[in-house]
Amino acid sequence: MVSTTIPSNTLVLLIAICTYLSCEVESFSLHQSSSAATRDIATTIKSQQIRSSSTSLFMSDAALSLTGQEEDDEEEEWVEEEFELLTERDFYNTEWKIGTLMDGTPRSPTSIDTTWVRLMTTEDGTNKAVWGDGSKGKWTIDVPSQFFSISKETFGGWFGKQIWAGTIEDFYYLDGTVRGWSPISPASVDGQWQAIRLGNIDDSDRVSAEERGVAPWFMEEDGEVEGDESEELATVNDEA
């Protein structure tokens, strides 16, 4: 059996090397553990930041949604107005004063052709119109659309016809445009007109100026009377 003797200085050197390696391994393990813990903490903080940011965004969206809904509620303000549809019965045997301003004439009161028209209903149910100059015609009303028209024929319509038409927006006042045609010219817009209700033909129920009130063409959008009344067709209301 052979025995080997290690010198004492070599033994001391080996012990020092082992001690150094053991310390390095422990330091590396601690460093790895510290890095992993740091990463875990960073991940946790980042997750909390993401959740906090998401919560803030959600609350901001909710606030914006509520604000937008409140603004929509403020904008959607409905104004209810009662409007009774007029029928033929509201025009039976009534007399109207009409002012007409034809195209191509000076836009002044002196250019207005003022006359009257009586809306009658014959025994056979025909709606007949009789004009102040003796002309004849017919009148019609479409209840759903509230479209109203009065015709005026020349020699039974052989030399043409004119129609005063417009949409009904008031019980006492009417207005619209004049359309005409003749055998030698196509249908076209010839002018504009305004009319006021005078009452029944038999004078049993005449309408006063107080009852009629201010004409709608003298009213502003806010319902107040205009300061400067338009001279065009104004005499229709002034002379009634």
Biotite code that builds the C-alpha atoms (Angstrom):
import biotite.structure as struc

atoms = struc.array([
    struc.Atom([0.000, 0.000, 0.000], chain_id="A", res_id=1, res_name="MET", atom_name="CA", element="C"),
    struc.Atom([1.401, 3.284, -1.063], chain_id="A", res_id=2, res_name="VAL", atom_name="CA", element="C"),
    struc.Atom([0.664, 6.394, 0.960], chain_id="A", res_id=3, res_name="SER", atom_name="CA", element="C"),
    struc.Atom([0.878, 9.826, -0.439], chain_id="A", res_id=4, res_name="THR", atom_name="CA", element="C"),
    struc.Atom([1.703, 12.783, 1.644], chain_id="A", res_id=5, res_name="THR", atom_name="CA", element="C"),
    struc.Atom([0.326, 16.203, 0.546], chain_id="A", res_id=6, res_name="ILE", atom_name="CA", element="C"),
    struc.Atom([2.429, 19.098, 1.509], chain_id="A", res_id=7, res_name="PRO", atom_name="CA", element="C"),
    struc.Atom([0.887, 21.417, 3.966], chain_id="A", res_id=8, res_name="SER", atom_name="CA", element="C"),
    struc.Atom([1.156, 24.480, 1.754], chain_id="A", res_id=9, res_name="ASN", atom_name="CA", element="C"),
    struc.Atom([-0.642, 22.657, -1.082], chain_id="A", res_id=10, res_name="THR", atom_name="CA", element="C"),
    struc.Atom([-3.426, 21.644, 1.289], chain_id="A", res_id=11, res_name="LEU", atom_name="CA", element="C"),
    struc.Atom([-3.902, 25.210, 2.412], chain_id="A", res_id=12, res_name="VAL", atom_name="CA", element="C"),
    struc.Atom([-4.094, 26.321, -1.205], chain_id="A", res_id=13, res_name="LEU", atom_name="CA", element="C"),
    struc.Atom([-6.782, 23.700, -2.000], chain_id="A", res_id=14, res_name="LEU", atom_name="CA", element="C"),
    struc.Atom([-8.871, 24.741, 0.987], chain_id="A", res_id=15, res_name="ILE", atom_name="CA", element="C"),
    struc.Atom([-8.687, 28.389, -0.114], chain_id="A", res_id=16, res_name="ALA", atom_name="CA", element="C"),
    struc.Atom([-9.748, 27.495, -3.652], chain_id="A", res_id=17, res_name="ILE", atom_name="CA", element="C"),
    struc.Atom([-12.738, 25.473, -2.403], chain_id="A", res_id=18, res_name="CYS", atom_name="CA", element="C"),
    struc.Atom([-13.804, 28.262, -0.081], chain_id="A", res_id=19, res_name="THR", atom_name="CA", element="C"),
    struc.Atom([-13.617, 30.806, -2.940], chain_id="A", res_id=20, res_name="TYR", atom_name="CA", element="C"),
    struc.Atom([-15.652, 28.623, -5.299], chain_id="A", res_id=21, res_name="LEU", atom_name="CA", element="C"),
    struc.Atom([-18.283, 28.032, -2.627], chain_id="A", res_id=22, res_name="SER", atom_name="CA", element="C"),
    struc.Atom([-18.664, 31.785, -2.071], chain_id="A", res_id=23, res_name="CYS", atom_name="CA", element="C"),
    struc.Atom([-18.958, 32.424, -5.812], chain_id="A", res_id=24, res_name="GLU", atom_name="CA", element="C"),
    struc.Atom([-21.701, 29.816, -6.188], chain_id="A", res_id=25, res_name="VAL", atom_name="CA", element="C"),
    struc.Atom([-23.633, 31.274, -3.259], chain_id="A", res_id=26, res_name="GLU", atom_name="CA", element="C"),
    struc.Atom([-23.264, 34.805, -4.627], chain_id="A", res_id=27, res_name="SER", atom_name="CA", element="C"),
    struc.Atom([-24.475, 33.677, -8.050], chain_id="A", res_id=28, res_name="PHE", atom_name="CA", element="C"),
    struc.Atom([-27.489, 31.982, -6.508], chain_id="A", res_id=29, res_name="SER", atom_name="CA", element="C"),
    struc.Atom([-28.344, 35.091, -4.494], chain_id="A", res_id=30, res_name="LEU", atom_name="CA", element="C"),
    struc.Atom([-27.957, 37.260, -7.599], chain_id="A", res_id=31, res_name="HIS", atom_name="CA", element="C"),
    struc.Atom([-30.274, 35.006, -9.594], chain_id="A", res_id=32, res_name="GLN", atom_name="CA", element="C"),
    struc.Atom([-32.864, 35.014, -6.822], chain_id="A", res_id=33, res_name="SER", atom_name="CA", element="C"),
    struc.Atom([-32.624, 38.795, -6.514], chain_id="A", res_id=34, res_name="SER", atom_name="CA", element="C"),
    struc.Atom([-33.057, 39.253, -10.271], chain_id="A", res_id=35, res_name="SER", atom_name="CA", element="C"),
    struc.Atom([-36.093, 36.968, -10.360], chain_id="A", res_id=36, res_name="ALA", atom_name="CA", element="C"),
    struc.Atom([-37.644, 38.803, -7.414], chain_id="A", res_id=37, res_name="ALA", atom_name="CA", element="C"),
    struc.Atom([-36.959, 42.132, -9.102], chain_id="A", res_id=38, res_name="THR", atom_name="CA", element="C"),
    struc.Atom([-38.619, 40.918, -12.287], chain_id="A", res_id=39, res_name="ARG", atom_name="CA", element="C"),
    struc.Atom([-41.635, 39.669, -10.321], chain_id="A", res_id=40, res_name="ASP", atom_name="CA", element="C"),
    struc.Atom([-41.963, 43.019, -8.553], chain_id="A", res_id=41, res_name="ILE", atom_name="CA", element="C"),
    struc.Atom([-41.644, 44.913, -11.850], chain_id="A", res_id=42, res_name="ALA", atom_name="CA", element="C"),
    struc.Atom([-44.232, 42.659, -13.490], chain_id="A", res_id=43, res_name="THR", atom_name="CA", element="C"),
    struc.Atom([-46.607, 43.172, -10.564], chain_id="A", res_id=44, res_name="THR", atom_name="CA", element="C"),
    struc.Atom([-46.180, 46.959, -10.666], chain_id="A", res_id=45, res_name="ILE", atom_name="CA", element="C"),
    struc.Atom([-46.693, 47.018, -14.437], chain_id="A", res_id=46, res_name="LYS", atom_name="CA", element="C"),
    struc.Atom([-49.845, 44.898, -14.125], chain_id="A", res_id=47, res_name="SER", atom_name="CA", element="C"),
    struc.Atom([-51.179, 47.250, -11.469], chain_id="A", res_id=48, res_name="GLN", atom_name="CA", element="C"),
    struc.Atom([-50.391, 50.221, -13.703], chain_id="A", res_id=49, res_name="GLN", atom_name="CA", element="C"),
    struc.Atom([-52.214, 48.584, -16.636], chain_id="A", res_id=50, res_name="ILE", atom_name="CA", element="C"),
    struc.Atom([-55.230, 47.813, -14.470], chain_id="A", res_id=51, res_name="ARG", atom_name="CA", element="C"),
    struc.Atom([-55.186, 51.371, -13.086], chain_id="A", res_id=52, res_name="SER", atom_name="CA", element="C"),
    struc.Atom([-54.896, 52.820, -16.583], chain_id="A", res_id=53, res_name="SER", atom_name="CA", element="C"),
    struc.Atom([-57.737, 50.609, -17.839], chain_id="A", res_id=54, res_name="SER", atom_name="CA", element="C"),
    struc.Atom([-59.904, 51.653, -14.907], chain_id="A", res_id=55, res_name="THR", atom_name="CA", element="C"),
    struc.Atom([-59.151, 55.326, -15.592], chain_id="A", res_id=56, res_name="SER", atom_name="CA", element="C"),
    struc.Atom([-59.983, 54.926, -19.270], chain_id="A", res_id=57, res_name="LEU", atom_name="CA", element="C"),
    struc.Atom([-63.225, 53.131, -18.426], chain_id="A", res_id=58, res_name="PHE", atom_name="CA", element="C"),
    struc.Atom([-64.229, 55.873, -15.999], chain_id="A", res_id=59, res_name="MET", atom_name="CA", element="C"),
    struc.Atom([-63.323, 58.548, -18.577], chain_id="A", res_id=60, res_name="SER", atom_name="CA", element="C"),
    struc.Atom([-65.406, 56.809, -21.254], chain_id="A", res_id=61, res_name="ASP", atom_name="CA", element="C"),
    struc.Atom([-68.318, 56.504, -18.855], chain_id="A", res_id=62, res_name="ALA", atom_name="CA", element="C"),
    struc.Atom([-68.059, 60.198, -17.965], chain_id="A", res_id=63, res_name="ALA", atom_name="CA", element="C"),
    struc.Atom([-67.939, 61.183, -21.623], chain_id="A", res_id=64, res_name="LEU", atom_name="CA", element="C"),
    struc.Atom([-70.912, 58.943, -22.355], chain_id="A", res_id=65, res_name="SER", atom_name="CA", element="C"),
    struc.Atom([-72.964, 60.546, -19.577], chain_id="A", res_id=66, res_name="LEU", atom_name="CA", element="C"),
    struc.Atom([-71.918, 64.032, -20.684], chain_id="A", res_id=67, res_name="THR", atom_name="CA", element="C"),
    struc.Atom([-72.858, 63.278, -24.305], chain_id="A", res_id=68, res_name="GLY", atom_name="CA", element="C"),
    struc.Atom([-76.205, 61.862, -23.212], chain_id="A", res_id=69, res_name="GLN", atom_name="CA", element="C"),
    struc.Atom([-76.934, 64.986, -21.161], chain_id="A", res_id=70, res_name="GLU", atom_name="CA", element="C"),
    struc.Atom([-76.065, 67.205, -24.141], chain_id="A", res_id=71, res_name="GLU", atom_name="CA", element="C"),
    struc.Atom([-78.334, 65.131, -26.401], chain_id="A", res_id=72, res_name="ASP", atom_name="CA", element="C"),
    struc.Atom([-81.148, 65.423, -23.870], chain_id="A", res_id=73, res_name="ASP", atom_name="CA", element="C"),
    struc.Atom([-80.691, 69.201, -23.805], chain_id="A", res_id=74, res_name="GLU", atom_name="CA", element="C"),
    struc.Atom([-80.704, 69.443, -27.613], chain_id="A", res_id=75, res_name="GLU", atom_name="CA", element="C"),
    struc.Atom([-83.783, 67.259, -28.055], chain_id="A", res_id=76, res_name="GLU", atom_name="CA", element="C"),
    struc.Atom([-86.366, 69.702, -26.800], chain_id="A", res_id=77, res_name="GLU", atom_name="CA", element="C"),
    struc.Atom([-89.724, 69.069, -28.462], chain_id="A", res_id=78, res_name="TRP", atom_name="CA", element="C"),
    struc.Atom([-92.346, 71.733, -28.822], chain_id="A", res_id=79, res_name="VAL", atom_name="CA", element="C"),
    struc.Atom([-95.855, 70.387, -29.226], chain_id="A", res_id=80, res_name="GLU", atom_name="CA", element="C"),
    struc.Atom([-98.190, 72.476, -31.342], chain_id="A", res_id=81, res_name="GLU", atom_name="CA", element="C"),
    struc.Atom([-101.796, 71.589, -31.984], chain_id="A", res_id=82, res_name="GLU", atom_name="CA", element="C"),
    struc.Atom([-102.868, 71.977, -35.600], chain_id="A", res_id=83, res_name="PHE", atom_name="CA", element="C"),
    struc.Atom([-106.344, 71.023, -36.683], chain_id="A", res_id=84, res_name="GLU", atom_name="CA", element="C"),
    struc.Atom([-106.655, 69.874, -40.278], chain_id="A", res_id=85, res_name="LEU", atom_name="CA", element="C"),
    struc.Atom([-109.112, 71.964, -42.239], chain_id="A", res_id=86, res_name="LEU", atom_name="CA", element="C"),
    struc.Atom([-111.677, 70.317, -44.498], chain_id="A", res_id=87, res_name="THR", atom_name="CA", element="C"),
    struc.Atom([-114.043, 71.450, -47.255], chain_id="A", res_id=88, res_name="GLU", atom_name="CA", element="C"),
    struc.Atom([-116.661, 72.266, -44.619], chain_id="A", res_id=89, res_name="ARG", atom_name="CA", element="C"),
    struc.Atom([-114.391, 75.063, -43.335], chain_id="A", res_id=90, res_name="ASP", atom_name="CA", element="C"),
    struc.Atom([-114.577, 76.763, -46.752], chain_id="A", res_id=91, res_name="PHE", atom_name="CA", element="C"),
    struc.Atom([-118.218, 76.224, -47.740], chain_id="A", res_id=92, res_name="TYR", atom_name="CA", element="C"),
    struc.Atom([-119.913, 79.482, -48.798], chain_id="A", res_id=93, res_name="ASN", atom_name="CA", element="C"),
    struc.Atom([-117.064, 81.702, -47.641], chain_id="A", res_id=94, res_name="THR", atom_name="CA", element="C"),
    struc.Atom([-115.783, 84.927, -49.157], chain_id="A", res_id=95, res_name="GLU", atom_name="CA", element="C"),
    struc.Atom([-112.096, 85.822, -49.428], chain_id="A", res_id=96, res_name="TRP", atom_name="CA", element="C"),
    struc.Atom([-110.206, 88.927, -50.393], chain_id="A", res_id=97, res_name="LYS", atom_name="CA", element="C"),
    struc.Atom([-107.210, 88.160, -52.623], chain_id="A", res_id=98, res_name="ILE", atom_name="CA", element="C"),
    struc.Atom([-104.243, 90.271, -53.615], chain_id="A", res_id=99, res_name="GLY", atom_name="CA", element="C"),
    struc.Atom([-102.135, 89.048, -56.541], chain_id="A", res_id=100, res_name="THR", atom_name="CA", element="C"),
    struc.Atom([-98.726, 90.315, -57.617], chain_id="A", res_id=101, res_name="LEU", atom_name="CA", element="C"),
    struc.Atom([-97.906, 89.026, -61.076], chain_id="A", res_id=102, res_name="MET", atom_name="CA", element="C"),
    struc.Atom([-94.354, 88.449, -62.266], chain_id="A", res_id=103, res_name="ASP", atom_name="CA", element="C"),
    struc.Atom([-92.883, 91.215, -64.385], chain_id="A", res_id=104, res_name="GLY", atom_name="CA", element="C"),
    struc.Atom([-94.665, 94.004, -62.515], chain_id="A", res_id=105, res_name="THR", atom_name="CA", element="C"),
    struc.Atom([-93.041, 96.477, -60.073], chain_id="A", res_id=106, res_name="PRO", atom_name="CA", element="C"),
    struc.Atom([-92.946, 95.068, -56.560], chain_id="A", res_id=107, res_name="ARG", atom_name="CA", element="C"),
    struc.Atom([-95.060, 97.786, -54.947], chain_id="A", res_id=108, res_name="SER", atom_name="CA", element="C"),
    struc.Atom([-98.591, 98.058, -53.492], chain_id="A", res_id=109, res_name="PRO", atom_name="CA", element="C"),
    struc.Atom([-99.811, 99.836, -56.625], chain_id="A", res_id=110, res_name="THR", atom_name="CA", element="C"),
    struc.Atom([-99.003, 96.726, -58.689], chain_id="A", res_id=111, res_name="SER", atom_name="CA", element="C"),
    struc.Atom([-101.231, 94.448, -56.607], chain_id="A", res_id=112, res_name="ILE", atom_name="CA", element="C"),
    struc.Atom([-104.459, 93.312, -58.227], chain_id="A", res_id=113, res_name="ASP", atom_name="CA", element="C"),
    struc.Atom([-106.996, 93.108, -55.402], chain_id="A", res_id=114, res_name="THR", atom_name="CA", element="C"),
    struc.Atom([-110.346, 91.373, -55.764], chain_id="A", res_id=115, res_name="THR", atom_name="CA", element="C"),
    struc.Atom([-112.608, 88.928, -53.984], chain_id="A", res_id=116, res_name="TRP", atom_name="CA", element="C"),
    struc.Atom([-113.609, 85.323, -54.597], chain_id="A", res_id=117, res_name="VAL", atom_name="CA", element="C"),
    struc.Atom([-116.563, 83.367, -53.269], chain_id="A", res_id=118, res_name="ARG", atom_name="CA", element="C"),
    struc.Atom([-116.271, 79.659, -52.644], chain_id="A", res_id=119, res_name="LEU", atom_name="CA", element="C"),
    struc.Atom([-119.598, 77.962, -53.218], chain_id="A", res_id=120, res_name="MET", atom_name="CA", element="C"),
    struc.Atom([-120.890, 74.414, -53.333], chain_id="A", res_id=121, res_name="THR", atom_name="CA", element="C"),
    struc.Atom([-123.629, 73.534, -55.799], chain_id="A", res_id=122, res_name="THR", atom_name="CA", element="C"),
    struc.Atom([-126.498, 71.123, -55.202], chain_id="A", res_id=123, res_name="GLU", atom_name="CA", element="C"),
    struc.Atom([-124.653, 68.355, -57.047], chain_id="A", res_id=124, res_name="ASP", atom_name="CA", element="C"),
    struc.Atom([-121.632, 68.754, -54.747], chain_id="A", res_id=125, res_name="GLY", atom_name="CA", element="C"),
    struc.Atom([-119.382, 70.703, -57.135], chain_id="A", res_id=126, res_name="THR", atom_name="CA", element="C"),
    struc.Atom([-117.105, 73.258, -55.507], chain_id="A", res_id=127, res_name="ASN", atom_name="CA", element="C"),
    struc.Atom([-117.507, 76.405, -57.611], chain_id="A", res_id=128, res_name="LYS", atom_name="CA", element="C"),
    struc.Atom([-115.519, 79.641, -57.369], chain_id="A", res_id=129, res_name="ALA", atom_name="CA", element="C"),
    struc.Atom([-116.944, 82.994, -58.441], chain_id="A", res_id=130, res_name="VAL", atom_name="CA", element="C"),
    struc.Atom([-114.481, 85.874, -58.857], chain_id="A", res_id=131, res_name="TRP", atom_name="CA", element="C"),
    struc.Atom([-115.088, 89.563, -58.443], chain_id="A", res_id=132, res_name="GLY", atom_name="CA", element="C"),
    struc.Atom([-114.622, 90.207, -62.164], chain_id="A", res_id=133, res_name="ASP", atom_name="CA", element="C"),
    struc.Atom([-117.287, 87.632, -63.034], chain_id="A", res_id=134, res_name="GLY", atom_name="CA", element="C"),
    struc.Atom([-114.891, 84.826, -63.919], chain_id="A", res_id=135, res_name="SER", atom_name="CA", element="C"),
    struc.Atom([-115.735, 81.268, -62.884], chain_id="A", res_id=136, res_name="LYS", atom_name="CA", element="C"),
    struc.Atom([-113.622, 78.414, -61.643], chain_id="A", res_id=137, res_name="GLY", atom_name="CA", element="C"),
    struc.Atom([-113.394, 75.629, -59.079], chain_id="A", res_id=138, res_name="LYS", atom_name="CA", element="C"),
    struc.Atom([-111.816, 75.213, -55.693], chain_id="A", res_id=139, res_name="TRP", atom_name="CA", element="C"),
    struc.Atom([-110.398, 72.078, -54.101], chain_id="A", res_id=140, res_name="THR", atom_name="CA", element="C"),
    struc.Atom([-108.703, 71.018, -50.895], chain_id="A", res_id=141, res_name="ILE", atom_name="CA", element="C"),
    struc.Atom([-106.655, 67.909, -50.201], chain_id="A", res_id=142, res_name="ASP", atom_name="CA", element="C"),
    struc.Atom([-107.140, 67.277, -46.494], chain_id="A", res_id=143, res_name="VAL", atom_name="CA", element="C"),
    struc.Atom([-104.106, 65.022, -45.783], chain_id="A", res_id=144, res_name="PRO", atom_name="CA", element="C"),
    struc.Atom([-101.619, 67.421, -47.384], chain_id="A", res_id=145, res_name="SER", atom_name="CA", element="C"),
    struc.Atom([-103.676, 70.579, -46.673], chain_id="A", res_id=146, res_name="GLN", atom_name="CA", element="C"),
    struc.Atom([-103.132, 71.686, -50.273], chain_id="A", res_id=147, res_name="PHE", atom_name="CA", element="C"),
    struc.Atom([-105.652, 74.284, -51.422], chain_id="A", res_id=148, res_name="PHE", atom_name="CA", element="C"),
    struc.Atom([-106.324, 75.648, -54.912], chain_id="A", res_id=149, res_name="SER", atom_name="CA", element="C"),
    struc.Atom([-108.738, 77.974, -56.706], chain_id="A", res_id=150, res_name="ILE", atom_name="CA", element="C"),
    struc.Atom([-108.945, 78.062, -60.498], chain_id="A", res_id=151, res_name="SER", atom_name="CA", element="C"),
    struc.Atom([-109.965, 80.899, -62.801], chain_id="A", res_id=152, res_name="LYS", atom_name="CA", element="C"),
    struc.Atom([-110.982, 80.061, -66.336], chain_id="A", res_id=153, res_name="GLU", atom_name="CA", element="C"),
    struc.Atom([-111.109, 82.327, -69.362], chain_id="A", res_id=154, res_name="THR", atom_name="CA", element="C"),
    struc.Atom([-114.159, 81.702, -71.557], chain_id="A", res_id=155, res_name="PHE", atom_name="CA", element="C"),
    struc.Atom([-114.704, 78.268, -70.108], chain_id="A", res_id=156, res_name="GLY", atom_name="CA", element="C"),
    struc.Atom([-111.023, 77.439, -70.258], chain_id="A", res_id=157, res_name="GLY", atom_name="CA", element="C"),
    struc.Atom([-110.676, 77.747, -74.041], chain_id="A", res_id=158, res_name="TRP", atom_name="CA", element="C"),
    struc.Atom([-108.190, 80.601, -73.678], chain_id="A", res_id=159, res_name="PHE", atom_name="CA", element="C"),
    struc.Atom([-106.324, 79.175, -70.715], chain_id="A", res_id=160, res_name="GLY", atom_name="CA", element="C"),
    struc.Atom([-106.595, 78.824, -66.976], chain_id="A", res_id=161, res_name="LYS", atom_name="CA", element="C"),
    struc.Atom([-104.918, 80.206, -63.869], chain_id="A", res_id=162, res_name="GLN", atom_name="CA", element="C"),
    struc.Atom([-104.698, 78.442, -60.517], chain_id="A", res_id=163, res_name="ILE", atom_name="CA", element="C"),
    struc.Atom([-104.104, 80.083, -57.129], chain_id="A", res_id=164, res_name="TRP", atom_name="CA", element="C"),
    struc.Atom([-102.599, 77.317, -55.003], chain_id="A", res_id=165, res_name="ALA", atom_name="CA", element="C"),
    struc.Atom([-100.767, 76.897, -51.719], chain_id="A", res_id=166, res_name="GLY", atom_name="CA", element="C"),
    struc.Atom([-100.549, 75.003, -48.443], chain_id="A", res_id=167, res_name="THR", atom_name="CA", element="C"),
    struc.Atom([-103.021, 75.857, -45.671], chain_id="A", res_id=168, res_name="ILE", atom_name="CA", element="C"),
    struc.Atom([-101.267, 77.045, -42.525], chain_id="A", res_id=169, res_name="GLU", atom_name="CA", element="C"),
    struc.Atom([-103.901, 79.325, -40.996], chain_id="A", res_id=170, res_name="ASP", atom_name="CA", element="C"),
    struc.Atom([-107.692, 79.396, -40.699], chain_id="A", res_id=171, res_name="PHE", atom_name="CA", element="C"),
    struc.Atom([-108.017, 83.085, -41.607], chain_id="A", res_id=172, res_name="TYR", atom_name="CA", element="C"),
    struc.Atom([-105.153, 83.547, -44.069], chain_id="A", res_id=173, res_name="TYR", atom_name="CA", element="C"),
    struc.Atom([-103.979, 81.805, -47.242], chain_id="A", res_id=174, res_name="LEU", atom_name="CA", element="C"),
    struc.Atom([-101.062, 82.396, -49.574], chain_id="A", res_id=175, res_name="ASP", atom_name="CA", element="C"),
    struc.Atom([-99.194, 80.723, -52.395], chain_id="A", res_id=176, res_name="GLY", atom_name="CA", element="C"),
    struc.Atom([-98.258, 81.031, -56.056], chain_id="A", res_id=177, res_name="THR", atom_name="CA", element="C"),
    struc.Atom([-100.221, 81.599, -59.235], chain_id="A", res_id=178, res_name="VAL", atom_name="CA", element="C"),
    struc.Atom([-99.751, 79.094, -62.044], chain_id="A", res_id=179, res_name="ARG", atom_name="CA", element="C"),
    struc.Atom([-101.160, 79.525, -65.503], chain_id="A", res_id=180, res_name="GLY", atom_name="CA", element="C"),
    struc.Atom([-101.280, 78.024, -68.965], chain_id="A", res_id=181, res_name="TRP", atom_name="CA", element="C"),
    struc.Atom([-102.831, 78.788, -72.318], chain_id="A", res_id=182, res_name="SER", atom_name="CA", element="C"),
    struc.Atom([-103.117, 77.051, -75.683], chain_id="A", res_id=183, res_name="PRO", atom_name="CA", element="C"),
    struc.Atom([-100.008, 78.880, -76.876], chain_id="A", res_id=184, res_name="ILE", atom_name="CA", element="C"),
    struc.Atom([-97.859, 78.713, -73.719], chain_id="A", res_id=185, res_name="SER", atom_name="CA", element="C"),
    struc.Atom([-96.940, 75.897, -71.275], chain_id="A", res_id=186, res_name="PRO", atom_name="CA", element="C"),
    struc.Atom([-97.754, 75.901, -67.588], chain_id="A", res_id=187, res_name="ALA", atom_name="CA", element="C"),
    struc.Atom([-95.604, 78.260, -65.553], chain_id="A", res_id=188, res_name="SER", atom_name="CA", element="C"),
    struc.Atom([-95.519, 80.238, -62.319], chain_id="A", res_id=189, res_name="VAL", atom_name="CA", element="C"),
    struc.Atom([-97.004, 83.665, -63.031], chain_id="A", res_id=190, res_name="ASP", atom_name="CA", element="C"),
    struc.Atom([-96.980, 85.342, -59.624], chain_id="A", res_id=191, res_name="GLY", atom_name="CA", element="C"),
    struc.Atom([-97.803, 85.129, -55.922], chain_id="A", res_id=192, res_name="GLN", atom_name="CA", element="C"),
    struc.Atom([-100.901, 85.789, -53.877], chain_id="A", res_id=193, res_name="TRP", atom_name="CA", element="C"),
    struc.Atom([-102.226, 86.312, -50.368], chain_id="A", res_id=194, res_name="GLN", atom_name="CA", element="C"),
    struc.Atom([-105.814, 86.115, -49.127], chain_id="A", res_id=195, res_name="ALA", atom_name="CA", element="C"),
    struc.Atom([-107.808, 86.858, -45.981], chain_id="A", res_id=196, res_name="ILE", atom_name="CA", element="C"),
    struc.Atom([-111.103, 85.377, -44.857], chain_id="A", res_id=197, res_name="ARG", atom_name="CA", element="C"),
    struc.Atom([-113.947, 87.910, -44.883], chain_id="A", res_id=198, res_name="LEU", atom_name="CA", element="C"),
    struc.Atom([-116.671, 85.599, -43.598], chain_id="A", res_id=199, res_name="GLY", atom_name="CA", element="C"),
    struc.Atom([-119.729, 83.836, -44.960], chain_id="A", res_id=200, res_name="ASN", atom_name="CA", element="C"),
    struc.Atom([-121.339, 84.863, -48.224], chain_id="A", res_id=201, res_name="ILE", atom_name="CA", element="C"),
    struc.Atom([-124.717, 85.541, -46.609], chain_id="A", res_id=202, res_name="ASP", atom_name="CA", element="C"),
    struc.Atom([-123.109, 87.977, -44.108], chain_id="A", res_id=203, res_name="ASP", atom_name="CA", element="C"),
    struc.Atom([-124.271, 85.793, -41.229], chain_id="A", res_id=204, res_name="SER", atom_name="CA", element="C"),
    struc.Atom([-120.768, 85.415, -39.797], chain_id="A", res_id=205, res_name="ASP", atom_name="CA", element="C"),
    struc.Atom([-118.399, 88.166, -40.872], chain_id="A", res_id=206, res_name="ARG", atom_name="CA", element="C"),
    struc.Atom([-114.840, 88.041, -39.543], chain_id="A", res_id=207, res_name="VAL", atom_name="CA", element="C"),
    struc.Atom([-113.449, 91.103, -37.790], chain_id="A", res_id=208, res_name="SER", atom_name="CA", element="C"),
    struc.Atom([-109.832, 92.247, -37.873], chain_id="A", res_id=209, res_name="ALA", atom_name="CA", element="C"),
    struc.Atom([-109.527, 91.494, -34.155], chain_id="A", res_id=210, res_name="GLU", atom_name="CA", element="C"),
    struc.Atom([-110.671, 87.931, -34.712], chain_id="A", res_id=211, res_name="GLU", atom_name="CA", element="C"),
    struc.Atom([-108.254, 87.368, -37.588], chain_id="A", res_id=212, res_name="ARG", atom_name="CA", element="C"),
    struc.Atom([-105.272, 88.841, -35.776], chain_id="A", res_id=213, res_name="GLY", atom_name="CA", element="C"),
    struc.Atom([-101.984, 89.676, -37.466], chain_id="A", res_id=214, res_name="VAL", atom_name="CA", element="C"),
    struc.Atom([-101.299, 87.984, -40.792], chain_id="A", res_id=215, res_name="ALA", atom_name="CA", element="C"),
    struc.Atom([-98.618, 85.274, -40.623], chain_id="A", res_id=216, res_name="PRO", atom_name="CA", element="C"),
    struc.Atom([-96.549, 87.020, -43.304], chain_id="A", res_id=217, res_name="TRP", atom_name="CA", element="C"),
    struc.Atom([-96.145, 89.930, -40.883], chain_id="A", res_id=218, res_name="PHE", atom_name="CA", element="C"),
    struc.Atom([-94.823, 87.665, -38.123], chain_id="A", res_id=219, res_name="MET", atom_name="CA", element="C"),
    struc.Atom([-91.198, 86.856, -37.396], chain_id="A", res_id=220, res_name="GLU", atom_name="CA", element="C"),
    struc.Atom([-90.008, 83.320, -36.621], chain_id="A", res_id=221, res_name="GLU", atom_name="CA", element="C"),
    struc.Atom([-90.190, 83.982, -32.868], chain_id="A", res_id=222, res_name="ASP", atom_name="CA", element="C"),
    struc.Atom([-93.869, 84.991, -33.146], chain_id="A", res_id=223, res_name="GLY", atom_name="CA", element="C"),
    struc.Atom([-93.355, 88.740, -32.771], chain_id="A", res_id=224, res_name="GLU", atom_name="CA", element="C"),
    struc.Atom([-94.663, 91.314, -35.212], chain_id="A", res_id=225, res_name="VAL", atom_name="CA", element="C"),
    struc.Atom([-92.029, 92.609, -37.606], chain_id="A", res_id=226, res_name="GLU", atom_name="CA", element="C"),
    struc.Atom([-91.020, 96.207, -37.140], chain_id="A", res_id=227, res_name="GLY", atom_name="CA", element="C"),
    struc.Atom([-91.037, 97.018, -40.856], chain_id="A", res_id=228, res_name="ASP", atom_name="CA", element="C"),
    struc.Atom([-93.981, 95.361, -42.546], chain_id="A", res_id=229, res_name="GLU", atom_name="CA", element="C"),
    struc.Atom([-93.405, 94.347, -46.109], chain_id="A", res_id=230, res_name="SER", atom_name="CA", element="C"),
    struc.Atom([-95.108, 96.589, -48.619], chain_id="A", res_id=231, res_name="GLU", atom_name="CA", element="C"),
    struc.Atom([-95.612, 93.692, -50.986], chain_id="A", res_id=232, res_name="GLU", atom_name="CA", element="C"),
    struc.Atom([-99.225, 92.518, -50.767], chain_id="A", res_id=233, res_name="LEU", atom_name="CA", element="C"),
    struc.Atom([-99.646, 94.501, -47.541], chain_id="A", res_id=234, res_name="ALA", atom_name="CA", element="C"),
    struc.Atom([-102.759, 96.237, -48.800], chain_id="A", res_id=235, res_name="THR", atom_name="CA", element="C"),
    struc.Atom([-104.602, 92.907, -48.758], chain_id="A", res_id=236, res_name="VAL", atom_name="CA", element="C"),
    struc.Atom([-104.558, 93.018, -44.969], chain_id="A", res_id=237, res_name="ASN", atom_name="CA", element="C"),
    struc.Atom([-104.771, 96.790, -44.517], chain_id="A", res_id=238, res_name="ASP", atom_name="CA", element="C"),
    struc.Atom([-107.895, 97.305, -46.616], chain_id="A", res_id=239, res_name="GLU", atom_name="CA", element="C"),
    struc.Atom([-109.883, 94.372, -45.233], chain_id="A", res_id=240, res_name="ALA", atom_name="CA", element="C"),
])
